[in-house]
Amino acid sequence: MRRSPSPLVAALVITMAGHAAHAADPVPSAPLPSDRPDHLVLHTEKSDYIRREVMIPMRDSIKLHTVILIPKGATHAPLLLTRTPYDADELTSYGASAKLIGALDGYDNADDAIVAAGYIRVVQDVRGKYNSEGGYVMNPPLHGTTLNPSATDDSTDCWDTIDWLVKNVPQSNGRVATIGISYDGFTTLMSLVDPHPALKAAVPMNPMVDGWVGDDWFHRGAFRQLGSINYIYEQEATAKNDEKFWTDHYDDYDAFIEAGPGDAVARDHGTDQLGFYRKIRQHPAYDDFWQQQAMDKILARRKLTVPTLLVHSLWDQEDIYGAIAVYKALKQADPDNPNLYLSIGPWHHGQAIDDGSTLGPLHFDSDASLYWRRHVLRPFLDHFLRDDAPAMNVARVTAFETGTNHWQHLSIWPAGCDKGCTLAPQKLYLQPAQKLGFSPASATKPAFASYVSDPGKPVPFVSRPIHILADGEGPQWVPWLVSDQRDPGTRPDVLTFETDRLTAPVKLAGEPVANLIATISGTDIDFVVKLIDVYPDVVAQQAALGGYQLMVSADILRGRYRNSLSNPQPVPAGQAQTYRFALPTVNHVFLPGHRIMVQIQSSWFPLYDRNPQTYVDNIFDARMEDYQSAKVDVAETGDGGSFIELPRVNSP
């Protein structure tokens, strides 16, 4: 969803551009200007760097536009490569400056991790985007497969690029690292599929990994229409993103409601004519199309031979699934692999390279991003890229604990702490009278909490008016996962359960798991479950946090996938069913005086499409008459009641 990076993003020349994509029909690229040379060198006597523009040939003779920024006087310098669909020229030309630091971002903090390191920065347009030749396929699947019978993909293009760089950039020491956020995090992961011998490190940050289970396009079957429809429109329609998505409503909620059933907004704008969107419509379930492209599964089948630092953001509004999924898959495949590292920060998507002292109303007591860049990223890269391999004191897992606001240095994730801690999952039960407790409520007969879900009046995912289609990554989109949940809690179609005020801290590390026992009157349903930290009524020196309801972890499940992600089944009306699914990773302490809250609802609109609540084969084709209200009964009591399984950390 992101279209242009913030200034500090350019300092790293890692695009924070949001939604990664998956395979689509090739879109012809715009022709290169006839007067563009294959090799261009730009510098003046006053500049402190040399800018080279090169068309690097791939194994199939397609040439990719590549910008190389070389600090003057550099010798034996490492190469830092980012492959992007977001315009290499723009990402390396922020300021009209003779200084490299000005060209990259226009700020003068020479102590920052990458700018001060003296690396040679390389940024390349992927196939078919901006000034690169070829046809654009969003996140092309691995070559030589049924989904991609060609001989190329992002792994081969990266291999060919690195091979050219180490042979044709004499100022380098022949050591290369790949680095990138989101889509560029995907291309970074692809560099690990068949790594070039010169690839010595990789830093995938908030990478797009699995677009169906929990990243950009779906979350367990619920389509993330806001952000996907408009992003695909701009990204695929032209090579240079010349076509801009339009809207005739200020409030996106109204735009999607008034458009009508199914994916009417996509049809109204022409997004449905684009190759990748057609693939989304054709594959609403977790079939081979998605499973063959899931990067966690792909990499788990290969030995990780390159030191890799995965970066995860606890409040990533776009790709909250991917980094942790890759870490889990690689750890399970090879528990003792010395090349696997993980960082977890208190950030939104890409905030690790922006100011990290605040997120929405939260203050972290220091700049968590600057600390991470100086004490994790820079030492990691220097250790593996420098000729003299300086010593590195970077833990296998570096995790920021929210609530207490401090960094942890761990040997494995999840752990909570390195010595003396134990992880013991603990059930937090829904109880009558909107209560939560660590033991099930006893009752002579089952009790239920009920609501009516009306797809004609879905629950907004942020307070209205919602102005994201036109505003992009503005003040609503970036921090929405930390938005106050008091408004939805006032709606009759949102269930709210709450503990008493805590008298001792409750420390969590890992994935909470929702386990709902529910009966519905319809034949399909969505469940949104939110784990919330309720602040005291008065917070010293932060009045705006008084009573604040902070989402710590939240996600959605489409009911038809309750038993199988790949084989949807109607929900039997009037029969109790189990809906069990993991929520995103947390590393949080609920402090004394706070409360733990759980909210349950059946829509999160218009971020996710509406479930008609009447089973249809493909919700993209739903008709207006399919949308019906449904009564939802969630079991509260006894051993058959609903609960959230918390990843509880017990300290010594």
C-alpha positions as CSV (number, residue, x, y, z in Angstrom):
1,M,0.0,0.0,0.0
2,R,2.9,2.3,0.5
3,R,3.9,4.3,-2.4
4,S,6.9,6.4,-1.3
5,P,9.3,6.0,1.5
6,S,10.0,8.4,4.3
7,P,13.3,10.4,4.3
8,L,15.1,8.0,6.6
9,V,14.0,5.1,4.5
10,A,16.0,6.6,1.7
11,A,19.0,6.8,4.0
12,L,19.0,3.0,3.9
13,V,17.6,3.0,0.4
14,I,15.2,0.3,1.6
15,T,11.7,1.1,0.4
16,M,9.1,0.9,3.0
17,A,6.6,0.4,0.2
18,G,3.9,-1.7,1.5
19,H,2.1,-4.5,-0.2
20,A,4.1,-7.3,-1.7
21,A,2.4,-9.3,-4.4
22,H,2.2,-12.7,-6.0
23,A,2.2,-14.1,-9.4
24,A,0.2,-12.3,-12.1
25,D,0.1,-12.3,-15.8
26,P,3.0,-10.3,-17.2
27,V,2.4,-6.7,-17.9
28,P,4.5,-5.2,-20.7
29,S,7.0,-2.7,-19.4
30,A,7.3,0.8,-20.9
31,P,10.1,1.0,-23.5
32,L,13.4,2.4,-22.3
33,P,14.3,5.8,-23.6
34,S,16.4,5.3,-26.7
35,D,19.1,7.7,-25.5
36,R,19.6,5.9,-22.2
37,P,23.1,4.4,-22.2
38,D,23.8,0.9,-20.7
39,H,26.4,2.5,-18.5
40,L,26.3,6.0,-17.1
41,V,28.6,7.6,-14.5
42,L,27.7,10.9,-12.8
43,H,29.8,12.9,-10.4
44,T,31.5,16.2,-10.0
45,E,34.7,17.3,-8.2
46,K,32.6,18.6,-5.3
47,S,30.5,15.4,-4.8
48,D,31.6,12.9,-2.2
49,Y,30.2,9.9,-4.2
50,I,29.9,8.6,-7.7
51,R,26.6,7.6,-9.2
52,R,26.6,4.8,-11.7
53,E,23.6,3.8,-13.7
54,V,23.9,0.4,-15.4
55,M,21.7,-1.9,-17.4
56,I,22.7,-5.3,-16.0
57,P,22.0,-8.2,-18.4
58,M,20.2,-11.3,-17.0
59,R,20.7,-14.9,-18.2
60,D,17.8,-14.4,-20.7
61,S,19.3,-11.2,-22.1
62,I,16.7,-8.9,-20.3
63,K,18.5,-5.9,-18.8
64,L,17.7,-4.5,-15.4
65,H,18.2,-0.8,-14.5
66,T,20.5,-0.5,-11.6
67,V,21.8,2.5,-9.6
68,I,25.2,2.1,-7.9
69,L,26.2,4.8,-5.3
70,I,30.0,4.6,-4.5
71,P,31.5,6.8,-1.8
72,K,34.6,8.5,-3.3
73,G,37.8,7.0,-2.2
74,A,36.1,3.7,-1.4
75,T,38.3,0.6,-1.6
76,H,37.3,-2.9,-0.5
77,A,33.9,-1.6,0.4
78,P,30.9,-4.1,0.9
79,L,28.0,-3.9,-1.4
80,L,24.4,-3.5,0.0
81,L,21.8,-4.5,-2.6
82,T,18.1,-3.7,-2.6
83,R,15.8,-5.0,-5.4
84,T,12.6,-3.0,-5.7
85,P,9.5,-2.4,-7.8
86,Y,9.3,1.2,-6.4
87,D,11.7,3.2,-8.7
88,A,15.4,2.9,-8.1
89,D,15.9,6.4,-9.5
90,E,13.6,8.1,-6.9
91,L,15.0,6.1,-4.0
92,T,18.5,7.3,-4.8
93,S,17.8,10.9,-5.8
94,Y,16.0,12.5,-2.9
95,G,18.1,15.6,-2.7
96,A,20.0,17.7,-5.2
97,S,23.2,17.4,-3.1
98,A,26.8,16.9,-3.7
99,K,26.8,14.7,-0.5
100,L,25.8,11.1,-0.6
101,I,23.9,11.6,2.6
102,G,21.9,14.4,1.1
103,A,21.2,12.6,-2.1
104,L,19.8,9.7,-0.1
105,D,17.6,11.6,2.4
106,G,18.7,15.1,3.1
107,Y,19.5,14.8,6.8
108,D,22.9,15.1,8.4
109,N,23.1,12.5,11.1
110,A,26.4,10.9,9.9
111,D,26.4,8.6,12.9
112,D,23.4,6.6,11.6
113,A,24.0,2.9,10.9
114,I,24.3,2.6,7.1
115,V,25.3,6.1,5.9
116,A,28.3,6.2,8.2
117,A,29.3,2.6,7.3
118,G,30.8,3.5,3.9
119,Y,29.0,0.7,2.0
120,I,28.4,0.8,-1.7
121,R,24.6,1.1,-2.1
122,V,23.0,-0.6,-5.0
123,V,19.3,-0.3,-5.9
124,Q,17.7,-2.1,-8.8
125,D,14.3,-2.0,-10.6
126,V,12.9,-5.5,-10.8
127,R,11.7,-6.8,-14.2
128,G,9.1,-4.7,-15.9
129,K,9.1,-1.8,-13.4
130,Y,10.3,1.7,-14.1
131,N,13.5,1.5,-16.2
132,S,14.0,-2.2,-16.3
133,E,13.2,-4.3,-19.3
134,G,10.9,-7.3,-19.4
135,G,7.4,-8.0,-18.2
136,Y,6.3,-7.4,-14.6
137,V,4.9,-10.3,-12.6
138,M,4.3,-9.4,-9.0
139,N,6.4,-11.7,-6.8
140,P,7.0,-14.3,-9.5
141,P,6.9,-17.9,-8.3
142,L,10.1,-20.0,-8.4
143,H,11.2,-20.8,-12.0
144,G,10.8,-24.2,-13.4
145,T,7.5,-24.9,-11.6
146,T,4.0,-25.2,-12.8
147,L,3.3,-21.6,-11.8
148,N,6.4,-20.3,-13.5
149,P,7.7,-22.5,-16.4
150,S,10.3,-19.9,-17.4
151,A,14.0,-20.0,-16.5
152,T,14.0,-16.8,-14.4
153,D,12.6,-15.4,-11.2
154,D,13.7,-13.0,-8.5
155,S,16.2,-15.5,-7.2
156,T,18.0,-15.9,-10.6
157,D,17.8,-12.2,-11.2
158,C,19.5,-11.5,-7.9
159,W,22.1,-14.2,-8.6
160,D,22.9,-12.6,-12.0
161,T,23.0,-9.1,-10.5
162,I,25.4,-10.1,-7.7
163,D,27.6,-11.9,-10.2
164,W,27.8,-8.8,-12.3
165,L,28.5,-6.5,-9.4
166,V,31.4,-8.4,-7.9
167,K,33.0,-8.5,-11.3
168,N,32.4,-4.9,-12.4
169,V,32.6,-2.7,-9.3
170,P,36.3,-2.5,-8.6
171,Q,35.8,-0.5,-5.4
172,S,34.1,-3.4,-3.7
173,N,35.5,-6.2,-1.6
174,G,33.3,-8.8,-3.3
175,R,31.0,-9.2,-0.3
176,V,27.3,-8.5,-0.8
177,A,24.3,-8.2,1.5
178,T,20.7,-8.0,0.4
179,I,18.3,-5.9,2.4
180,G,14.7,-4.6,2.0
181,I,11.3,-4.1,3.5
182,S,8.0,-5.5,2.5
183,Y,8.1,-6.3,-1.2
184,D,11.8,-5.7,-1.1
185,G,11.9,-8.0,1.9
186,F,10.4,-10.7,-0.4
187,T,13.2,-10.1,-3.0
188,T,15.7,-10.4,-0.1
189,L,14.2,-13.7,0.9
190,M,14.4,-14.8,-2.7
191,S,18.1,-14.2,-2.7
192,L,18.4,-17.0,-0.2
193,V,16.8,-19.6,-2.5
194,D,20.0,-20.3,-4.5
195,P,22.5,-17.8,-3.0
196,H,25.4,-16.5,-4.9
197,P,28.8,-17.3,-3.3
198,A,29.4,-13.6,-2.8
199,L,26.2,-13.2,-0.8
200,K,27.4,-13.0,2.8
201,A,24.3,-11.6,4.7
202,A,20.6,-10.9,4.2
203,V,18.2,-8.7,6.2
204,P,14.6,-9.3,5.2
205,M,12.5,-6.6,7.0
206,N,8.8,-7.1,7.4
207,P,8.9,-9.4,4.3
208,M,5.8,-10.4,2.4
209,V,5.9,-14.2,2.9
210,D,2.4,-15.8,2.6
211,G,-0.3,-13.6,1.1
212,W,-3.1,-15.9,2.1
213,V,-2.5,-17.0,5.6
214,G,-1.5,-13.6,7.2
215,D,0.2,-11.0,5.0
216,D,-1.1,-8.6,2.4
217,W,-4.0,-10.2,0.5
218,F,-5.9,-12.4,2.9
219,H,-5.9,-13.3,6.6
220,R,-7.1,-16.9,6.9
221,G,-9.5,-16.4,4.0
222,A,-10.8,-12.9,4.7
223,F,-9.9,-10.7,1.8
224,R,-8.0,-7.4,2.7
225,Q,-9.8,-5.4,0.1
226,L,-8.8,-2.0,1.3
227,G,-5.2,-1.7,0.3
228,S,-5.2,-4.6,-2.1
229,I,-7.6,-3.4,-4.7
230,N,-6.1,0.1,-5.0
231,Y,-2.5,-1.2,-4.7
232,I,-2.8,-3.8,-7.4
233,Y,-4.4,-1.1,-9.6
234,E,-1.5,1.3,-9.4
235,Q,1.2,-1.4,-9.3
236,E,0.2,-3.5,-12.3
237,A,-1.6,-1.2,-14.7
238,T,1.6,0.6,-15.8
239,A,5.4,0.1,-15.5
240,K,5.9,3.4,-13.7
241,N,2.7,3.5,-11.6
242,D,1.3,6.3,-13.7
243,E,-2.3,5.3,-13.2
244,K,-3.6,6.4,-9.8
245,F,-6.6,4.9,-8.0
246,W,-9.5,7.2,-7.6
247,T,-12.4,7.4,-5.2
248,D,-15.6,9.5,-5.3
249,H,-16.2,9.2,-1.5
250,Y,-14.4,10.9,1.3
251,D,-15.3,8.0,3.7
252,D,-14.0,4.7,2.4
253,Y,-16.6,2.9,4.5
254,D,-19.3,4.5,2.3
255,A,-17.4,3.8,-0.9
256,F,-17.3,0.1,-0.3
257,I,-20.9,-0.2,1.1
258,E,-22.5,1.8,-1.7
259,A,-20.5,-0.1,-4.4
260,G,-22.5,-3.2,-3.7
261,P,-21.8,-6.9,-3.0
262,G,-18.7,-9.0,-3.7
263,D,-15.8,-7.1,-5.1
264,A,-17.8,-4.4,-6.8
265,V,-15.2,-1.7,-6.0
266,A,-12.6,-3.7,-8.0
267,R,-15.0,-4.1,-11.0
268,D,-16.0,-0.4,-10.9
269,H,-12.3,0.7,-11.1
270,G,-11.0,-1.9,-13.5
271,T,-8.8,-3.7,-11.1
272,D,-10.5,-7.0,-12.0
273,Q,-8.9,-6.7,-15.5
274,L,-5.4,-7.0,-14.1
275,G,-3.5,-10.3,-14.0
276,F,-2.7,-10.7,-10.4
277,Y,-6.2,-9.6,-9.2
278,R,-7.7,-12.3,-11.5
279,K,-5.5,-14.8,-9.7
280,I,-6.8,-13.6,-6.3
281,R,-10.4,-14.1,-7.5
282,Q,-9.6,-17.6,-8.9
283,H,-7.9,-18.8,-5.7
284,P,-10.0,-17.7,-2.6
285,A,-8.9,-20.8,-0.6
286,Y,-5.4,-21.9,0.4
287,D,-4.7,-24.1,-2.6
288,D,-1.5,-25.0,-4.3
289,F,-1.3,-21.6,-6.0
290,W,-0.7,-20.0,-2.6
291,Q,1.1,-22.9,-0.9
292,Q,3.7,-23.2,-3.6
293,Q,4.6,-19.5,-3.3
294,A,4.8,-19.3,0.6
295,M,8.4,-18.3,1.3
296,D,8.5,-20.0,4.7
297,K,7.7,-23.3,3.1
298,I,10.2,-22.7,0.2
299,L,13.1,-21.8,2.5
300,A,12.4,-24.6,5.0
301,R,13.1,-27.1,2.2
302,R,16.6,-25.5,1.8
303,K,19.6,-25.3,4.0
304,L,20.1,-21.7,5.2
305,T,23.7,-21.0,4.4
306,V,23.7,-17.2,4.5
307,P,23.6,-15.3,7.8
308,T,20.1,-13.9,7.9
309,L,18.6,-11.3,10.2
310,L,14.8,-11.4,10.1
311,V,13.0,-8.3,11.3
312,H,9.5,-8.3,12.7
313,S,7.3,-5.4,13.8
314,L,4.8,-6.0,16.6
315,W,2.3,-3.6,15.1
316,D,2.9,-4.2,11.4
317,Q,-0.2,-3.1,9.7
318,E,0.7,-4.8,6.4
319,D,2.9,-7.9,6.8
320,I,2.6,-9.0,10.4
321,Y,2.8,-12.7,9.6
322,G,5.9,-13.2,7.4
323,A,9.1,-12.7,9.4
324,I,7.9,-14.9,12.4
325,A,6.6,-17.5,10.0
326,V,10.0,-17.8,8.3
327,Y,11.8,-17.9,11.6
328,K,9.5,-20.7,12.9
329,A,9.9,-22.7,9.7
330,L,13.7,-22.4,9.5
331,K,14.0,-23.2,13.2
332,Q,11.9,-26.3,12.9
333,A,13.8,-27.5,9.9
334,D,17.2,-26.9,11.4
335,P,17.1,-26.0,15.1
336,D,20.8,-25.5,15.5
337,N,21.5,-23.5,12.3
338,P,24.1,-20.8,13.2
339,N,23.0,-18.4,10.4
340,L,19.5,-17.6,11.8
341,Y,18.9,-14.3,13.7
342,L,15.6,-12.5,14.6
343,S,14.8,-9.0,15.7
344,I,11.4,-8.0,17.1
345,G,10.6,-4.3,17.6
346,P,7.7,-2.1,18.8
347,W,7.1,-0.8,15.3
348,H,4.7,-0.3,12.5
349,H,5.6,-1.6,9.0
350,G,9.1,-0.4,8.3
351,Q,9.5,1.7,11.4
352,A,12.9,0.1,12.2
353,I,14.5,2.6,9.9
354,D,12.4,5.6,10.9
355,D,12.0,7.3,14.2
356,G,11.2,4.7,16.8
357,S,10.5,6.6,19.9
358,T,6.7,6.6,19.5
359,L,3.9,4.8,17.8
360,G,0.5,6.5,17.9
361,P,0.0,7.4,21.6
362,L,2.7,5.1,22.8
363,H,6.1,6.3,24.0
364,F,8.9,3.9,24.3
365,D,11.2,5.9,26.6
366,S,13.9,6.1,23.9
367,D,14.3,5.7,20.1
368,A,14.0,1.9,19.7
369,S,14.8,2.1,16.0
370,L,18.0,4.0,16.4
371,Y,19.1,1.6,19.1
372,W,18.4,-1.3,16.8
373,R,20.2,0.2,13.9
374,R,23.3,1.0,15.9
375,H,23.5,-2.1,18.1
376,V,22.0,-4.8,15.9
377,L,21.9,-3.9,12.2
378,R,25.3,-2.2,11.8
379,P,27.3,-4.8,13.9
380,F,25.5,-7.6,12.0
381,L,26.4,-6.2,8.6
382,D,29.9,-5.2,9.5
383,H,30.7,-8.6,11.0
384,F,29.8,-10.5,7.8
385,L,30.7,-7.9,5.2
386,R,34.0,-6.4,6.3
387,D,37.3,-7.9,5.3
388,D,38.5,-7.9,8.9
389,A,35.2,-9.3,10.2
390,P,35.0,-7.2,13.4
391,A,33.6,-8.9,16.5
392,M,29.8,-9.0,16.8
393,N,27.8,-9.0,20.1
394,V,24.4,-9.6,18.5
395,A,22.1,-12.1,20.2
396,R,20.3,-14.7,18.1
397,V,17.1,-13.0,19.1
398,T,16.8,-9.3,20.0
399,A,13.3,-8.5,21.2
400,F,11.7,-5.3,22.5
401,E,9.3,-6.0,25.4
402,T,6.4,-3.6,25.3
403,G,4.7,-2.6,28.5
404,T,8.1,-2.5,30.3
405,N,9.8,-0.9,27.2
406,H,13.2,-2.6,27.2
407,W,15.3,-4.7,24.9
408,Q,15.9,-8.4,25.5
409,H,18.8,-10.4,24.2
410,L,17.7,-14.0,23.9
411,S,19.0,-17.3,22.4
412,I,15.6,-18.4,21.0
413,W,12.1,-17.2,20.3
414,P,9.8,-17.4,22.1
415,A,11.6,-17.4,25.4
416,G,10.7,-14.4,27.5
417,C,14.1,-14.4,29.1
418,D,17.3,-16.4,28.7
419,K,17.7,-17.7,32.2
420,G,15.2,-19.2,34.6
421,C,12.0,-18.4,32.7
422,T,9.5,-21.0,31.6
423,L,6.8,-20.8,28.9
424,A,3.5,-22.2,30.1
425,P,0.4,-21.6,28.0
426,Q,-2.4,-20.5,30.2
427,K,-6.1,-20.4,29.3
428,L,-8.0,-17.1,29.8
429,Y,-11.7,-18.0,29.8
430,L,-14.7,-16.1,28.7
431,Q,-17.1,-15.8,31.7
432,P,-20.6,-14.5,32.2
433,A,-21.2,-10.9,32.9
434,Q,-18.5,-9.9,30.4
435,K,-15.7,-11.3,32.7
436,L,-12.4,-12.9,31.9
437,G,-10.7,-15.3,34.3
438,F,-7.9,-17.9,34.5
439,S,-10.4,-20.6,35.4
440,P,-13.6,-21.6,33.7
441,A,-16.8,-20.3,35.3
442,S,-18.9,-23.1,36.8
443,A,-22.6,-23.3,35.8
444,T,-25.4,-25.7,36.0
445,K,-26.2,-25.2,32.4
446,P,-24.2,-23.6,29.4
447,A,-24.2,-19.9,29.2
448,F,-23.7,-17.8,26.0
449,A,-22.9,-14.3,25.0
450,S,-24.9,-13.3,21.9
451,Y,-24.9,-10.7,19.2
452,V,-26.4,-10.1,15.8
453,S,-23.9,-9.6,13.0
454,D,-25.5,-7.5,10.2
455,P,-23.3,-7.3,7.0
456,G,-25.3,-4.2,6.0
457,K,-23.8,-2.4,9.1
458,P,-20.3,-3.9,9.5
459,V,-17.9,-2.8,12.3
460,P,-15.4,-0.2,11.1
461,F,-11.8,-1.2,11.6
462,V,-10.9,2.4,12.6
463,S,-13.1,5.3,13.6
464,R,-15.0,6.9,10.8
465,P,-14.6,8.8,8.5
466,I,-12.0,6.4,7.0
467,H,-9.9,8.2,4.5
468,I,-7.2,5.8,3.2
469,L,-8.0,5.2,-0.5
470,A,-7.1,8.8,-1.3
471,D,-4.7,9.5,1.6
472,G,-2.6,6.3,1.4
473,E,-0.3,5.8,4.4
474,G,-1.5,8.8,6.3
475,P,-2.4,9.3,9.9
476,Q,-5.1,6.6,9.9
477,W,-3.3,3.7,8.2
478,V,0.2,3.6,9.7
479,P,-0.9,3.4,13.4
480,W,-4.2,1.7,13.1
481,L,-3.2,-1.4,15.0
482,V,-2.6,0.7,18.1
483,S,-5.9,2.7,17.8
484,D,-8.1,3.0,20.8
485,Q,-10.7,0.2,20.9
486,R,-13.3,2.0,23.1
487,D,-15.5,2.9,20.1
488,P,-16.1,-0.6,18.8
489,G,-16.7,-1.8,22.4
490,T,-19.8,0.4,22.5
491,R,-21.5,-1.5,19.6
492,P,-24.1,-4.2,20.3
493,D,-22.4,-6.5,17.7
494,V,-19.1,-6.5,19.6
495,L,-18.6,-8.7,22.6
496,T,-16.3,-7.4,25.3
497,F,-14.8,-9.4,28.2
498,E,-12.5,-8.0,30.9
499,T,-10.4,-9.1,33.9
500,D,-10.4,-7.4,37.2
501,R,-7.5,-5.0,37.6
502,L,-4.3,-6.9,37.7
503,T,-2.4,-7.0,41.0
504,A,0.7,-8.6,39.4
505,P,2.3,-8.4,36.0
506,V,1.2,-10.8,33.3
507,K,4.1,-11.5,30.9
508,L,3.4,-12.9,27.4
509,A,5.9,-14.0,24.7
510,G,4.7,-15.8,21.6
511,E,1.4,-16.3,19.8
512,P,-2.0,-16.1,21.6
513,V,-4.5,-18.7,20.3
514,A,-8.2,-18.0,20.1
515,N,-10.4,-20.9,20.8
516,L,-14.1,-20.0,20.3
517,I,-17.0,-22.3,20.7
518,A,-19.9,-20.7,18.8
519,T,-23.2,-21.4,17.2
520,I,-24.6,-19.2,14.4
521,S,-27.9,-19.0,12.6
522,G,-26.3,-18.6,9.1
523,T,-24.0,-20.9,7.1
524,D,-20.8,-18.8,7.2
525,I,-19.3,-16.2,9.5
526,D,-16.1,-14.3,10.3
527,F,-14.6,-14.0,13.7
528,V,-12.3,-11.2,14.7
529,V,-10.6,-11.7,18.1
530,K,-8.7,-8.8,19.8
531,L,-6.4,-9.1,22.8
532,I,-6.4,-5.7,24.5
533,D,-4.4,-4.0,27.3
534,V,-6.7,-1.6,29.2
535,Y,-4.8,1.2,30.8
536,P,-5.7,2.7,34.3
537,D,-8.1,5.6,34.3
538,V,-5.3,8.0,35.0
539,V,-1.8,7.6,33.5
540,A,0.8,10.0,35.0
541,Q,2.2,12.5,32.5
542,Q,0.2,10.8,29.6
543,A,-3.3,12.0,30.1
544,A,-4.4,10.7,26.7
545,L,-3.7,7.1,27.8
546,G,-6.2,7.2,30.6
547,G,-8.5,4.2,30.1
548,Y,-6.9,3.6,26.7
549,Q,-7.7,0.2,25.1
550,L,-4.6,-0.9,23.2
551,M,-4.7,-3.8,20.8
552,V,-1.8,-6.0,21.7
553,S,-2.7,-8.7,19.1
554,A,-5.7,-9.2,16.8
555,D,-6.7,-11.2,13.8
556,I,-9.5,-12.6,11.7
557,L,-10.7,-16.1,10.6
558,R,-13.2,-16.8,7.9
559,G,-15.5,-19.5,9.3
560,R,-15.6,-21.7,6.2
561,Y,-11.9,-22.4,6.8
562,R,-12.4,-23.4,10.5
563,N,-11.5,-27.1,9.7
564,S,-9.3,-26.7,6.7
565,L,-7.6,-23.7,5.1
566,S,-7.7,-25.4,1.7
567,N,-11.1,-27.0,1.7
568,P,-13.9,-24.6,2.7
569,Q,-17.0,-26.0,4.3
570,P,-20.4,-24.4,5.1
571,V,-21.0,-23.8,8.8
572,P,-23.9,-26.0,9.9
573,A,-26.6,-23.6,11.2
574,G,-27.6,-24.0,14.8
575,Q,-24.7,-26.4,15.6
576,A,-21.8,-25.5,17.9
577,Q,-18.5,-25.3,16.1
578,T,-14.9,-24.7,17.2
579,Y,-13.0,-21.7,15.7
580,R,-9.4,-22.0,16.7
581,F,-6.6,-19.8,15.2
582,A,-3.4,-18.1,16.2
583,L,-3.1,-14.3,16.7
584,P,0.1,-12.4,15.8
585,T,3.1,-12.7,18.0
586,V,3.3,-10.6,21.2
587,N,6.1,-9.7,23.6
588,H,4.2,-7.7,26.1
589,V,3.7,-7.3,29.9
590,F,0.3,-6.3,31.2
591,L,1.3,-4.2,34.2
592,P,-0.4,-4.1,37.7
593,G,-3.4,-1.8,37.6
594,H,-4.1,-2.6,34.0
595,R,-6.9,-5.0,32.8
596,I,-6.8,-7.7,30.1
597,M,-9.7,-7.4,27.6
598,V,-10.9,-9.6,24.8
599,Q,-13.2,-8.3,22.1
600,I,-15.1,-10.5,19.6
601,Q,-16.9,-9.4,16.5
602,S,-17.7,-10.6,13.0
603,S,-16.6,-7.8,10.7
604,W,-13.6,-5.5,10.4
605,F,-14.7,-3.2,7.6
606,P,-13.7,-2.0,5.0
607,L,-10.2,-3.4,5.6
608,Y,-11.7,-6.9,5.1
609,D,-14.5,-7.7,2.7
610,R,-17.9,-8.6,4.2
611,N,-18.9,-12.2,4.8
612,P,-22.4,-12.7,3.4
613,Q,-23.0,-15.1,6.3
614,T,-24.8,-17.3,3.7
615,Y,-22.4,-19.8,2.2
616,V,-21.5,-19.1,-1.4
617,D,-18.8,-20.9,-3.4
618,N,-16.8,-17.7,-4.0
619,I,-17.5,-14.6,-2.0
620,F,-16.1,-12.4,-4.8
621,D,-19.3,-13.4,-6.7
622,A,-21.7,-12.9,-3.9
623,R,-25.1,-11.2,-4.7
624,M,-26.9,-8.7,-2.6
625,E,-29.5,-11.3,-1.5
626,D,-26.7,-13.5,-0.1
627,Y,-26.0,-11.0,2.6
628,Q,-28.0,-11.9,5.7
629,S,-27.9,-11.0,9.3
630,A,-26.8,-13.9,11.6
631,K,-27.3,-14.5,15.3
632,V,-24.0,-15.5,17.0
633,D,-23.9,-17.3,20.4
634,V,-20.4,-17.7,21.9
635,A,-20.1,-20.2,24.7
636,E,-18.9,-18.8,28.0
637,T,-19.0,-21.5,30.8
638,G,-17.6,-24.9,31.7
639,D,-15.0,-27.0,30.1
640,G,-16.8,-26.5,26.8
641,G,-16.5,-22.7,27.0
642,S,-14.4,-20.3,24.9
643,F,-10.9,-19.2,25.9
644,I,-7.8,-17.4,24.7
645,E,-4.6,-19.5,25.2
646,L,-2.0,-17.0,26.4
647,P,1.8,-17.6,25.8
648,R,2.5,-16.9,29.5
649,V,6.0,-16.4,30.7
650,N,6.7,-17.5,34.3
651,S,9.7,-15.7,35.7
652,P,12.0,-17.3,38.4
